[in-house]
Amino acid sequence: MTHNELLKLARKKAGMSQTEFAGYFRMPVKTLRHWEINERKVPDYLLRLMLYKLEMEGLVSGLQEMVDAED
């Protein structure tokens, strides 16, 4: 699974729209859209931080390991 697919999966598992997810992380919606459609690659460190935050706040689980498995 690519970083872009994993980001989209995390957003959906958290039950958020693109607008909600972007607002949650205080980022432009356009940036998130570019990442999700694979027009740009989400930086590895940023994906890890976002998944960590989602997991620590109990919004998703088990996705951090998927990033580690991809490396």
C-alpha positions in Angstrom: 0.0 0.0 0.0 1.4 3.4 -1.0 1.7 6.3 1.4 -1.1 8.0 -0.5 -3.4 5.0 -0.1 -2.6 4.7 3.5 -3.3 8.4 4.2 -6.7 8.0 2.5 -7.4 4.8 4.5 -6.5 6.6 7.7 -8.9 9.5 6.9 -11.7 7.1 6.1 -11.1 5.0 9.3 -11.2 8.2 11.3 -14.6 8.9 9.8 -13.6 12.3 8.4 -14.2 14.0 5.1 -11.3 15.6 3.3 -12.3 19.0 4.6 -12.6 17.7 8.2 -9.3 15.8 8.0 -7.5 18.8 6.6 -9.0 21.1 9.3 -8.0 18.6 12.0 -4.3 18.8 10.9 -4.6 22.5 10.0 -3.5 22.0 6.4 -5.0 23.2 3.1 -7.6 20.8 1.7 -5.9 21.1 -1.7 -2.7 19.6 -0.3 -4.6 16.6 1.1 -6.4 16.1 -2.3 -3.1 16.2 -4.1 -1.7 13.6 -1.8 -4.7 11.3 -2.0 -4.8 11.3 -5.8 -1.1 10.7 -5.9 -0.4 14.0 -7.7 2.2 14.6 -4.9 3.8 12.2 -2.4 3.0 12.7 1.3 6.4 13.1 3.1 7.2 9.9 5.1 7.9 11.8 8.3 4.6 13.7 8.0 2.6 10.5 7.4 4.1 8.9 10.4 3.3 11.9 12.6 -0.3 12.1 11.4 -0.8 8.4 12.0 0.8 8.6 15.4 -1.5 11.5 16.4 -4.6 9.7 15.1 -3.7 6.5 17.0 -2.8 8.3 20.2 -6.2 10.1 20.1 -8.0 6.8 19.5 -9.3 7.6 16.1 -7.6 4.8 14.2 -5.5 1.8 15.2 -2.9 -0.5 13.5 -2.0 1.8 10.7 1.5 2.8 12.0 2.7 -0.8 11.5 1.6 -0.6 7.8 4.1 2.3 7.3 6.8 0.3 8.9 6.1 -2.8 6.8 6.3 -0.7 3.6 9.9 0.4 4.3 
